[in-house]
């Protein structure tokens, strides 16, 4: 196979990193909305209603899907090229990677993709009327997303699956965040330590944030 | 000290190749790694066997010719050290040492532990130079250069082109090598004239030769015998973005 690419390796990586940082921003917005469930069902439903009806969000969600698609597409293309670049491996190879989770990005990425499909099936497809029995309604006849979420988080198996998937996401993010800055050329000794620290803090905060919500619901803390 | 060696033997580029076990006995801890292979080869020659083929030249850690993948590391387990500067005191008596050639599609095995690293030369030939109008020698201080840039350019120029970065990288990426060569010019006024053309052409050649894509694992920096920094990769990416944007 000719290795002459349409886009150069660096261009593909820059696209990957920009889409990745876009998704990193999206996760913060998503977590903020999810966290409303810790305070009240009404607040969570109001947030869901806003996201489901706001014209800007309605258009932007397709930009988001495109962001996911591009990130996943180039992630797979780059990985296949990387596998091809070493047809014969070593008999003995030490673990030399300095960014621990960088070794498993394609695997954590593919598992997150599977989770994303299931996650869309549980919520977005139900919302769109493509799957499930529709969203339950409140006594006022409004969509009760909080009840839909809470009913799913009653199942121990689902909560376990959800928590494991977000731990994998945390591993993915721990490498991804700082890696995007390196790819974009934003690495200088004066602030690189800060970016690496911020990457670790972001990964831990986002993972914990997403994980405590199903656990709090399951153990009836909220 | 006595050692067991598992060495990759491959008679030719098309030969399938295999690991062969050797025992080397009574080796002084002060022997260098390459001298230890020399001792083994003397024994093989005495027996009428084919000696182990391996690359070496200066044996002073500055030429970039030696290239063995030793116990899972390019140039062996000692940091910031080429194979020729590695000594047997870094190993334990009775230890089994696995010795392999660099593994990467653009670095095909020629024989045993020797790989063809011409791919690096092709990248340099593509654009890793400056075009100068020859004439009289300029005065040493005629072109002012910031001290910091002079140091960074010198650090990048310390790259000996051995290929350990490619060998270490799980993707067999050459980004550390190419970025060091881009940086040593980009940081100096003489290199700025052709900077945009250089970075685009060297990256394109690197891709064409079949090196993998950098995934920022930073294994290259950890294993580089000359401690070339990954900040060079970031600098090359910045240069590349600037060149593409005009």
Contacts between the chains, C-beta under 8 A, distances in Angstrom:
chain1	res1	chain2	res2	distance
A	3	B	207	6.3
A	3	B	208	6.0
A	3	B	209	7.3
A	3	B	210	4.6
A	4	B	207	7.2
A	4	B	208	5.4
A	5	B	207	5.5
A	8	B	200	7.8
A	8	B	203	5.2
A	8	B	204	6.0
A	8	B	207	5.6
A	8	B	240	7.8
A	9	B	173	8.0
A	9	B	203	6.9
A	9	B	206	7.2
A	9	B	207	5.0
A	9	B	211	8.0
A	9	B	213	4.4
A	9	B	214	7.3
A	10	B	203	5.4
A	10	B	236	7.7
A	10	B	237	6.1
A	10	B	240	4.9
A	11	B	240	7.9
A	11	B	244	7.1
A	12	B	213	6.9
A	13	B	213	6.2
A	13	B	214	6.7
A	13	B	237	7.9
A	14	B	237	7.3
A	14	B	240	8.0
A	14	B	241	6.7
A	78	B	213	4.6
A	78	B	215	7.5
A	81	B	212	6.3
A	81	B	213	5.9
A	82	B	170	7.4
A	82	B	171	3.8
A	82	B	172	7.5
A	82	B	173	7.6
A	82	B	212	4.2
A	82	B	213	5.7
A	82	B	215	7.1
A	84	B	105	6.8
A	84	B	210	7.4
A	84	B	212	7.9
A	85	B	104	6.3
A	85	B	105	5.1
A	85	B	106	7.6
A	85	B	171	6.0
A	85	B	172	4.1
A	85	B	173	7.4
A	85	B	210	5.8
A	85	B	211	6.0
A	85	B	212	3.5
A	86	B	103	5.5
A	86	B	104	5.6
A	86	B	105	6.4
A	86	B	170	7.9
A	86	B	171	7.5
A	86	B	172	4.4
A	86	B	212	7.1
A	87	B	105	5.7
A	88	B	103	5.6
A	89	B	103	6.3
A	90	B	69	6.2
A	90	B	72	7.0
A	90	B	100	5.6
A	90	B	103	5.7
A	91	B	6	7.4
A	91	B	8	7.9
A	91	B	19	6.5
A	91	B	98	5.7
A	91	B	100	6.1
A	92	B	71	6.2
A	92	B	72	4.6
A	92	B	98	4.3
A	92	B	100	7.4
A	93	B	72	5.0
A	94	B	71	7.3
A	94	B	72	3.4
A	94	B	73	5.4
A	94	B	77	7.6
A	96	B	72	8.0
A	96	B	73	6.9
A	96	B	168	5.2
A	96	B	217	7.7
A	96	B	219	3.8
A	96	B	222	5.7
A	96	B	223	5.7
A	97	B	170	6.9
A	97	B	217	4.0
A	97	B	218	6.9
A	97	B	219	5.0
A	98	B	217	6.7
A	98	B	218	3.7
A	98	B	219	6.6
A	98	B	221	7.0
A	98	B	222	5.4
A	99	B	216	6.3
A	99	B	217	5.7
A	99	B	218	5.8
A	102	B	215	5.8
A	102	B	216	6.3
A	102	B	217	4.1
A	102	B	218	7.7
A	103	B	170	6.7
A	103	B	217	6.8
A	105	B	215	6.5
A	175	B	216	7.5
A	178	B	216	7.8
A	179	B	215	7.3
A	179	B	216	4.1
A	182	B	216	4.9
A	182	B	230	6.9
A	182	B	233	6.9
A	182	B	234	5.5
A	182	B	237	7.6
A	183	B	214	7.8
A	183	B	216	6.6
A	183	B	237	6.0
A	184	B	237	6.6
A	184	B	241	7.4
A	185	B	234	4.7
A	185	B	235	6.8
A	185	B	236	7.8
A	185	B	237	4.0
A	185	B	238	3.2
A	185	B	239	7.8
A	185	B	240	7.9
A	185	B	241	6.3
A	186	B	234	6.8
A	187	B	230	6.9
A	187	B	231	5.3
A	187	B	233	7.8
A	187	B	234	3.5
A	188	B	231	6.9
A	188	B	234	7.7
A	189	B	231	6.9
A	192	B	231	7.7
